[in-house]
Every structure is written in structure tokens, then in C-alpha cells.
Amino acid sequence: MTPRQFLAQIREGAPPPAYLFLGPEPYQRQFCRKALIERALPEPDREAGLTHYDLEETALPAVLEDACCLSLFAAHRLIRVSNAEAALPRGRAAAEPAESDAAGKDSSPGLLAEYLKKPVEGVVLLFEAARYEFEGEDKAKLERVRRFYSAIPAVVEFARLSSEQARQLAHNLARRADLKIAEAELDLLVEALGADAARIAAEIEKLRLYAAGRKEITAEDISALVPDARATTIFALVNALGQNDRVRSLDILNTLIRQSEYLPLALSFLSTQFRFALAAKEAGLRSPQQIQAHAAKLGIPMWPSRAEQVCRTAASFSKEQIMAALESIYEADRSLRDVRPDDRVVMEELIFRLTG
């Protein structure tokens, strides 16, 4: 089930005797864990009834033995078990299917299945397996964890948020913090933070404190506070170059240097922007929507605001100018890697060539 389905379930009735929280996304998992604690443990039992085990340090049979023991201090108990992956067999045993291991009643999965046939009333077990991703190389490992805990029917999946889900979360958190963040700035925030829900929540709280009652958040605010958001200054440099504005371009370069930006990285952003613009030119793309759709077909994630920036760059330069700019960027990149007097001199020479 999804986190939203889980929250609806515990609102409607008493939680089942065991849950498996599966997946690496920390923000929603923490939110759901807190909701489960509040639902499973009435206020008088909340402190005495909560127990935490780590399967890196404690064996699963010992956790189940504790679950079978009645407490003198709390009528309701919630036993949180982190690092649930550590219970899986290792070495030669790890190559054997988990289902065969579960057949034996003396095995860890078998003991769990036996316990869940007749669980102790008022006790909820929460197993958290957050080590593996749902895709890529971790997929097979995560499926082993799922099979190992197959006796638990209530499985909540915490996959990492998609770009749209992260953007919606950022919008909701900003509204809750009474902050006004425009569409482009919101896209910038989410892109800079890699659509990571926990980082988005932390940075929006920082912006709330930084704003100090001022509701509107600007791109400059985000650039000042959010790590990796300074890439926006690169896009401003591209726009200035597209308008053949040498003074503005040099001023932006000065800003990058004041921000202690690593100039080879800035040059890499600049190169990427021009390469996207060249691809858009060659494909005959004329709108941000066409650019975004074309990138999606190629498997390249692109935000609407980034597609607009690429569209503006493609409109500001001819194909020949873009190819010449890429050659100049290549020469500047070689110079930055060579013995040279100053990175700033190399970047200033590049700006003079591109605005000549």
C-alpha cells in the first residue's frame, strides 16, 4: 500500500499486529511512523509503550520474545524494529530462496509467521527496511526482504518521490509555511534538491525563518540558502550572453566568483545549456512543451522552467553561433585544466569571444 492508503487505514480502524515499511524515502516514512505511534499508543502509554530494536544489534527471535511478554507499565505497546534487512541470512544461506527458510518453524521467518498466527493483543510490530531502492541493482535485494517478511500482509512502500510528487509536496509545505513561491522558483527549489522530500521540507523551513515574516520568496533567496541552487546564476549568464550583453555577463561572472563557485563546474552547466539548445535547433523544436516532450522521449528528465531556459537560449542564438560557442567553451575548459594564471581570466576571455 502507499503511504496515503496507510494513513487512511489507521484513521478508519485499529492497526494490524505488524507492519513492514519498505523503501528508502525518509520523509514520508517518518510521517507515517509518527501517525502509527499516535494511533497505536494512547497518551498514557506513549512513553512506556514504545520500544526500539535494531536488528544489527538484536536478533529477530529476541524481538519476538519481547513482543510475547506482557508489560506492567503499558496496556498498549509498539515495537519498532529498524534495519530489518539485517535478519536475512548471509553467505551461502543468502543464495537459498527465503520461502524454503520460512518453512521451518525454528527459522526467523518461521517464528514470525507463528507469532502472527496468534499475536499478542495490544502489541504492534513495525519493521523498517529502508536500505534498498525499488529499481536498479537493489531491486532483487528488496524483493528478498519482501519474501523474508512475507508473513506480514500490511506492507507500506516508500519509493522516492517523482518530480511531480516532489513539486506538489513543496507547494503544500510552502503554503503551510505561509510562503509565496512562484512557479519558476518552486521548480528551481525542487530541481536543486533532487526532488528529495526530506531536504525540501528542511529548506522550506529555512526559507520561512530567513524570510522573517516576508511572504514572497525570490530566486535570490533560494540561491543564497539552498545548496546547489546557484546553478540559476549560470542560466542568467546564458541569457546575458544571448542578449550579447557583455557588461551584464561580466557582472554575473563576478557574482559567481563572489559566491566561491567552482568555475569548471559553472562552465559545465554552460556547456549543457548550449548542447540542449543545439539539440532543440536540430530537432526543430520551437516551444518549451516540445522541448520537454522531446527530452522525455529520450529518457532525460527536464523541468518546465529548464525547458523554457533552453527554448530562450535556442531562440537567442543561431545554430552556427551555438556551435561556435560550444567550441569556445571547449577551449576554455582545456585552459581551466591547464597551467594558467587565473580561472577568472579564462572565463572573461570566453565572455569576450561570445559577445564579440
Secondary structure, 3 states (H helix, E strand, C coil): CCHHHHHHHHHHCCCCCEEEEECCCHHHHHHHHHHHHHHHCCHHHCCCCEEEEECCCCCHHHHHHHHHCCCCCCCCEEEEEECHHHHCCCHHHHHCCHHHHHCCCCCHHHHHHHHHHCCCCCEEEEEEECCCCCCHHHHHHHHHHHHHCCCCCCEEECCCCCHHHHHHHHHHHHHHCCCEECHHHHHHHHHHCCCCHHHHHHHHHHHHHHHCCCCEECHHHHHHHCCCCCHHHHHHHHHHHHCCCHHHHHHHHHHHHHCCCCHHHHHHHHHHHHHHHHHHHHHCCCCHHHHHHHHHHCCCCCCHHHHHHHHHHHHHCCHHHHHHHHHHHHHHHHHHHCCCCCHHHHHHHHHHHHCC
